[in-house]
């Protein structure tokens, strides 16, 4: 598989550990024609996507952005 397209999304959040933990199980589910890494650090979560084509890249990014948004909203609600 040749991966021709790449994108990296960095999310700055006080819930970096929660987001990393929430997104990690999704990495075991293979998104067709893509390779994804999620790396959590001090107040940041980096989502790195490589894909065979732009359509696959877009699909993977959209999925991870939605999952990250849900995890972030849930973590913020839990803080209240």
URKAZI-V659833 format. One line per field, one symbol per residue. psi: psi as a letter, one per 40 degrees, with the letter a starting at -180 (. if undefined). burial: + if it has 9 or more other ideal C-beta (glycine too) atoms within 8 Angstrom, else -. A space follows every 50 residues. Layout:
BEGIN
psi = ???
burial = ???
END
This chain:
BEGIN
psi = hhheiiihhhhhiefddddddddddddehhhhfihhhhhiageihhhhhh ididddddddddddddddddddddddddd.
burial = --+-++--+-+-+-++-+++-++--++---+--+-+-+-+---+++++++ +++--++-+++-+++-++-+++-+++----
END
